[in-house]
């Protein structure tokens, strides 16, 4: 359906009713839409059968002027997958446990009204979307969008081992418990990986990550200087050897990336460091990894079972975001 000339614009809200205060959120969107002179908004609660992709397509066919999404990282990913390339802006209302995309964008967490107003009259800015094609052992292939990162190996196993009851009570800190469970039995796997058309690499690794942006909760920089609007993927290959290797991984991701890199003195110190062999970084428009046996995969923090191959690519500027007026975009 196409909006008729002169018709008032309409917003759609796609939300996970288990992650938000449904009554309050709907009332806010309705009141602010009325205040802005917009039509009565359309509401689409997600279900077990539809995590948001189908609902978002319904909203787009309705001719809405903007889509708001409220829910966990999985809901944001599902809605982004459906709206990518449409030219219709997406406004993210941070909800749920991780809010990884919202954190990378520097959006105000817990300020629902600010983000609703941004949807109805804020700035617009395009960011990249990643696409991951996963191949199962039997040859079945599926393709999914990601807005933060996809991975194969230990990171996916960590997510699978994270207890849902802890996520509800302590939030993203529950992933520490999942990491401890995974590290106790972590084993490297043989993988072949390639970035763009460069040479093939073969190595024993614990995890290969394909990042659209690189900041985790608590300000941890998994991939330093990753940009969500540069048309490039950042690839991190986690390849520790023994206990000392894991200490090097932690030093690289937390101390080097998340502490030293934030100051001029720290950056100078990093220039004098010898290369950390436990973590290798690459950049490109596309990358792929193949494992010799089925290995856990994850996409934006959701487990996607096991696969033997993962091919990722970036679609530059495919997602148009609604941002608060004057929101800084230099960090994107």
C-alpha positions in Angstrom: 0.0 0.0 0.0 1.3 3.5 -0.9 0.6 6.6 1.2 -1.7 9.0 -0.6 -0.4 12.6 -1.2 -1.4 14.8 1.6 -2.2 12.0 4.0 -0.8 12.2 7.5 2.3 10.0 8.1 1.9 6.9 10.3 4.4 5.1 12.5 4.5 1.4 13.2 5.8 -0.1 16.4 7.2 -3.7 16.3 7.8 -4.9 19.8 8.5 -8.0 21.9 5.8 -8.0 24.6 8.0 -10.0 26.9 10.7 -7.4 26.9 8.8 -4.1 27.3 6.0 -2.5 29.4 3.5 -3.0 26.6 0.7 -0.8 27.9 3.0 2.1 28.8 5.0 2.0 25.5 1.9 1.9 23.3 0.4 4.8 25.2 3.6 6.8 24.7 3.8 6.1 21.0 0.1 7.0 20.6 0.4 10.3 22.6 3.5 11.5 20.9 2.2 10.6 17.4 -0.9 12.6 18.1 1.2 15.5 19.4 3.2 15.5 16.2 0.1 15.4 14.0 0.7 11.9 12.8 -1.9 9.2 12.2 -2.8 6.7 14.9 0.2 4.3 15.0 0.1 0.7 14.0 1.1 -1.9 16.6 2.8 -5.2 15.9 3.6 -7.5 18.9 6.0 -10.3 18.0 5.1 -13.9 18.5 6.9 -17.3 18.7 6.0 -17.7 15.0 7.2 -14.2 13.9 10.2 -12.6 15.6 9.6 -9.4 13.6 10.5 -10.0 9.9 6.9 -10.7 8.7 5.4 -8.0 10.9 7.8 -5.4 9.6 7.0 -6.4 6.0 3.3 -5.9 6.8 4.1 -2.5 8.2 6.0 -1.5 5.0 3.2 -2.7 2.8 0.9 -0.5 4.8 3.0 2.5 3.8 4.3 3.6 7.2 6.7 6.5 7.3 8.9 5.0 10.1 9.2 1.8 12.1 10.0 1.7 15.7 11.5 -1.5 17.3 11.5 -2.4 21.0 12.8 -5.7 22.3 16.0 -7.6 22.7 18.9 -7.8 20.2 17.1 -10.6 18.4 14.0 -8.4 17.8 16.2 -5.6 16.5 18.0 -8.0 14.2 14.8 -9.4 12.8 13.2 -6.0 12.1 16.5 -4.7 10.6 16.6 -7.8 8.3 13.1 -7.0 6.9 13.5 -3.2 6.6 17.0 -3.2 5.1 17.1 -1.5 1.7 13.6 -0.2 1.9 14.5 3.4 2.6 12.1 3.6 5.5 13.8 4.7 8.7 14.1 2.6 11.8 14.1 3.9 15.3 15.5 1.7 18.1 13.9 1.9 21.5 16.6 0.1 23.7 15.0 -2.8 25.6 16.0 -6.2 26.8 19.4 -7.5 27.9 22.2 -6.4 25.6 21.1 -3.5 23.5 24.3 -4.0 21.5 23.4 -1.9 18.4 22.0 0.9 20.6 25.2 0.9 22.6 27.4 1.0 19.5 25.3 3.9 18.2 25.5 5.8 21.5 21.8 5.9 21.8 20.3 7.0 25.2 19.4 3.9 27.1 16.2 4.1 29.1 15.0 7.3 27.5 12.0 6.0 25.5 10.5 9.4 24.8 13.7 10.7 23.2 13.7 7.8 20.7 10.0 8.1 19.9 10.5 11.8 19.2 13.5 10.9 17.0 11.3 8.5 15.0 8.7 11.3 14.5 11.0 14.1 13.6 14.7 13.5 14.3 17.7 13.1 12.1 18.3 10.3 9.6 21.6 8.5 9.0 22.4 5.4 7.0 24.5 2.5 8.4 25.7 -0.8 7.1 24.0 -4.2 7.4 25.9 -7.5 7.4 24.5 -10.7 5.8 25.5 -14.2 6.9 25.0 -17.3 4.9 25.3 -20.4 7.0 25.7 -23.9 5.5 24.7 -27.0 7.5 26.4 -30.4 7.4 23.8 -31.7 4.9 24.2 -28.7 2.6 21.2 -26.7 3.6 21.8 -22.9 3.4 20.1 -20.0 5.0 20.8 -16.3 5.0 20.3 -13.9 7.8 21.1 -10.2 8.5 23.2 -9.0 11.4 23.7 -5.5 12.6 26.4 -6.1 15.3 28.3 -9.4 14.7 28.2 -13.0 13.6 30.5 -15.7 14.7 31.5 -19.3 14.5 33.1 -21.2 17.4 33.5 -20.4 21.1 31.5 -17.2 21.0 28.5 -19.1 19.8 29.1 -21.9 22.4 29.2 -19.2 25.1 25.9 -17.9 24.1 24.4 -21.3 24.0 25.7 -22.0 27.5 24.2 -18.7 29.0 21.4 -19.4 31.3 18.1 -17.6 30.4 17.1 -17.2 34.0 20.3 -15.4 34.8 19.8 -13.1 31.8 16.4 -12.1 33.2 17.9 -11.3 36.7 21.4 -9.9 36.1 21.2 -8.9 32.4 24.3 -9.0 30.2 26.5 -10.1 33.1 25.0 -13.6 32.7 27.2 -14.0 29.6 30.2 -14.2 32.0 28.7 -17.4 33.4 28.2 -18.7 29.9 31.8 -17.9 29.1 33.1 -19.7 32.1 31.0 -22.8 31.2 32.4 -22.7 27.6 36.0 -22.0 28.5 36.1 -25.0 30.8 35.8 -27.3 27.8 36.9 -25.1 25.0 38.7 -26.8 22.2 40.2 -25.3 19.1 38.8 -26.4 15.7 40.5 -26.6 12.3 39.2 -23.8 10.0 40.0 -22.4 6.6 39.1 -18.7 6.2 39.5 -16.0 3.6 38.9 -12.2 3.4 37.7 -10.8 0.1 39.9 -12.4 -2.6 43.1 -12.6 -0.5 44.9 -15.8 0.2 43.4 -18.7 2.2 44.4 -19.2 5.8 44.3 -22.6 7.5 44.6 -22.7 11.3 43.4 -24.1 14.5 41.2 -21.4 16.1 38.7 -21.0 18.9 36.4 -18.4 17.2 36.1 -16.3 14.1 34.0 -13.2 14.3 32.5 -11.0 11.6 31.8 -7.6 13.0 29.7 -4.7 11.6 30.5 -2.8 14.9 32.7 -3.8 17.8 31.6 -2.6 21.2 30.3 -4.9 23.8 28.6 -4.1 27.2 30.8 -2.4 29.8 32.6 -0.6 27.1 34.6 -3.6 26.0 36.1 -3.0 22.5 36.0 -6.4 20.8 37.1 -4.9 17.5 38.8 -1.5 17.9 38.0 1.3 15.5 35.3 -0.7 13.8 32.8 1.5 12.0 29.2 0.7 11.3 29.1 3.1 8.3 32.2 2.4 6.3 31.0 -0.4 4.0 33.6 -2.8 5.6 33.5 -5.8 7.8 36.0 -6.3 10.6 37.1 -9.9 11.1 38.6 -11.1 14.4 40.3 -14.5 14.6 40.7 -15.7 18.1 43.7 -18.1 18.2 45.1 -18.6 21.7 47.5 -21.3 22.8 47.3 -22.5 26.3 46.5 -20.5 29.5 48.9 -17.8 28.5 47.2 -17.5 25.2 43.9 -16.8 26.9 45.5 -14.1 29.0 46.8 -12.5 25.8 43.2 -12.5 24.4 41.9 -10.8 27.5 44.8 -8.3 27.5 44.2 -7.5 23.9 40.4 -7.1 24.1 40.1 -5.4 27.5 43.4 -3.7 28.3 44.7 -2.8 24.8 41.5 -2.1 23.0 39.2 -0.9 25.8 41.7 1.1 28.0 45.0 2.0 26.3 43.4 2.9 22.9 41.4 5.6 24.6 44.3 7.9 25.4 47.2 9.4 23.4 49.8 7.9 25.8 48.1 4.5 25.6 48.1 4.6 21.8 51.8 5.4 21.8 52.4 2.4 24.1 50.5 0.1 21.8 52.7 1.2 18.9 55.7 -0.2 20.8 54.0 -3.5 21.7 54.9 -6.6 19.8 52.1 -8.2 17.8 49.6 -10.2 19.9 49.5 -13.7 18.3 46.3 -14.7 20.1 44.0 -12.3 18.2 44.3 -11.4 14.5 42.3 -8.7 12.8 41.4 -8.3 9.1 39.1 -6.0 7.1 37.2 -6.5 3.9 33.8 -6.3 2.2 33.3 -10.1 2.5 34.8 -13.0 4.4 34.1 -16.7 4.9 35.1 -19.5 7.2 34.8 -23.3 6.9 35.2 -25.8 9.6 36.1 -29.5 9.3 33.2 -30.5 11.5 29.8 -28.9 12.6 30.6 -25.9 14.8 28.2 -23.6 16.8 27.3 -20.3 15.1 25.7 -17.1 16.4 24.2 -14.1 14.8 23.7 -10.9 16.9 23.8 -12.9 20.1 21.3 -15.5 19.1 22.4 -19.1 18.7 21.8 -20.6 15.2 22.8 -24.2 15.8 25.8 -25.7 14.1 27.3 -25.1 10.6 30.3 -26.1 8.6 30.6 -22.9 6.7 29.8 -19.2 7.2 30.0 -16.6 4.5 29.5 -12.9 5.5 29.3 -9.8 3.4 28.4 -6.1 4.1 25.7 -4.1 2.4 26.8 -0.5 2.7 24.2 2.1 3.9 21.3 -0.4 3.7 19.7 0.6 7.0 18.4 4.1 7.5 18.3 5.0 11.2 16.1 7.6 13.0 18.4 9.4 15.5 17.7 12.2 18.0 18.2 15.6 16.6 21.9 16.6 16.8 23.0 13.1 17.7 26.8 12.8 17.1 27.6 10.5 14.2 31.4 10.9 14.1 31.7 7.8 16.4 29.7 5.7 13.9 
